[in-house]
Amino acid sequence: MKAGVFNYRWIWAVVITLTLLYGANWFLTPEIVGIRKLESAFRPKGKRQCDSQKWKQKEPSSWGERYEMVDDLLRKHLHSGLTREEVEGLLGKPDVEAIRGDGELELSYSLASQKDYPARSVLFPGVLQNLELWVLLLRFRGGQLYSAEVVPD
């Protein structure tokens, strides 16, 4: 390379490589991982401490409050091995209850609209639809909690 002349080929190679990787990520990851998991991964996190009494309010206006408390709830209060009775003592009756195969039980608590708490990512613009509700989904097997997660529903 001559003095004073800068070679831009390596810059173009990096830009093209990054563009191809971003495109592959954008097209393949939603198919492999699934849109629901991506939305859950990129959802905004709540910052309020869990208050059992506020959680138990059933009005739709309390949903945003539930959403703000759910991350504290997941971190500090919901752990594997809790019984349904213990969970309902903390959260009240679920909004939806479903029995799955092999005696598995699912309890759902509505949290908030995705319109109010949209999942966002610069890695997947336009892929995250945000058209549903955020729901706390609890799964029980053998009468004990084994899974707790926030999912779009």
Secondary structure, 3 states (H helix, E strand, C coil): CCCCCCCCHHHHHHHHHHHHHHHHHHHHHHHHHCHHHHHHHCCCCCCCCCCHHHHCCCCHHHHHHHHHHHHHHHHHHCCCCCEHHHHHHHHCCCCEEEECHHHCEEEEEEEEECCCCCCCCCCCCCCCCCCCEEEEEEEEECCEEEEEEEEEC
